[in-house]
Amino acid sequence: MTKIPAHPDKLVIQKIVYGWLDKSKLKASYIANRLQIHCPIPITPDNFGNLFLYHPERKPNIDGDILLALITVFSVDVPIDSRCSADEVIDLIVRVPMSLIEFKALVEKLEAFFSKEELSRACLRYDIYLNFANQFEDMRGMVNQLRQQYGDFVLRFLMDQLVHGRLRDRYWEAFIDTRDQRSIALIDREWRTIKQVLTWVAKENPDLLVDLVMLLVHYMDERLLYSDRIKYSHLAADAASKLGNRQWEEAILRIDALGWMYLELDQFKQAEEQINRGLQIAEAYASSGVDTTELFVLGNTWLARLHLYRYLRRLEPDGLEAAYRQIESIRTSSAQCRPVIQNRVKMVTGDIAIHDARSGIAAAISLYQEGLSYFDVNFGLNLEADSLPLNNKLGMAYWQAGEIEMAEARFNDILRLDAECLTINGVRAQLNMAQIEKLKGNLSSARERAAKVRNRLAKLKIRHPMLVEAEDLLSSLKTKQ
């Protein structure tokens, strides 16, 4: 107990007991008669008022039997709606001098009237720990329950903001729509709390962790939260692996959430490892009779992109040919996939065509345009999320084909939606426009745009390859001053 009173707190005890008496609307004579039933000490209506009040000339303290009898009467013998609560009982007991051992013994007897949880919570208000180990476990259980409830709430919140009632595929449906500023602002504002929930459920609820991360993968990408995407996608993929019934989720998380992310960051070894692990999981899953065509097509599409990137970084001399063979290997099977997958196949095929003498810029433009043609209401693709990367690609292809005005139009369409470079597509468009401004001789505008890209990417916890491009561009612009 925080402090043991030296004497009974006469005024407070009197106020509590007479408060109970008033609430019960019963006469003191009735209460005295009921007390006599529960207490061996003689009690009459005449001496009832003095039994629980401190009188030095009579007794130095309130008798424990009277105290228990008093609580029993007001917990059992009075009408239900006027019975005292556990909080009120503890408020009374702490006014009476007694050792902690006596206190615990009395409270143990009160378990006949109140639950252990009620008594424990009431005691905690006075820093009294009846049984530390049990109370700690009870509190832990309460916290875990609250975390579970809050985790479920966050899941519903994200479904409302990202999926908007589309339940066919949480992973591919959960794109952020740049036009939906309200939903974006809500998730941005709550991101720190959402991360806390992800940390909790990673330890205690792997199923919920997988569900949450499946919804958040594309949000984390668009908001350039790359460290978070890698961290939580790894946790969710590992959790799915242990669950045994989430093979599809593990495969897509490794192939796309992690494989694609590592490709974006030029971390080729990690990308190859995760994509191949995802394909192995898909192969094992297919043996059970499940159609995993989309997983195979997407995984091989990203492997083709991996070969192309290695070729462009001069790390794989035969990478262009390897990329071409990889993408050709899925040409037939990709036709069986949903537009959201075909869209990505067209994009990577176009990327390869730009550098392949057998195809060229014209073929790349045609492929990007085909990819954009999927954005029809009948296909159900998210126009904002899926079309912006292709618009950036198409703009670059127009630029290389010498169609500068058409390239500018594509980039400016993106920047009208994201002028502040809050998303990765806005950053790319801004950097592309900086290059065009330099080409046109608008050096001041080029520097301003390149600086905006550099400043945005410099805030990331992971170094993005575009940061190097922006820094190189700024350095080249300094020499032209």
Secondary structure, 3 states (H helix, E strand, C coil): CCCCCCCCCHHHHHHHHHHHHHHHCCCHHHHHHHHHHHCCCCCCCCCHHHHCCCECCCECCCCHHHHHHHHHHHHHHCCHHHCCCHHHHHHHHCCCCCCHHHHHHHHHHHHHCCCHHHHHHHHHCCCCCCCHHHHHHHHHHHHHHHHHHHHHHHHHHHHHHHHCCCCCCHHHHCCCCCCCHHHHHHHHHCHHHHHHHHHHHHHHCHHHHHHHHHHHHHHHHHCCCHHHHHHHHHHHHHHHHHHCCCHHHHHHHHHHHHHHHHHHCCCHHHHHHHHHHHHHHHHHHHCCCCCCHHHHHHHHHHHHHHHHHHHHCCCCCCHHHHHHHHHHCCHHHHCCCCHHHHHHHHHHHHHHHHHCCCCCHHHHHHHHHHHHHCCCCCCCCCHHHHHHHHHHHHHHHHHHCCCHHHHHHHHHHHHHHCCCCCCHHHHHHHHHHHHHHHHHCCHHHHHHHHHHHHHHHHCCCCCCHHHHHHHHHHHHHHCCC
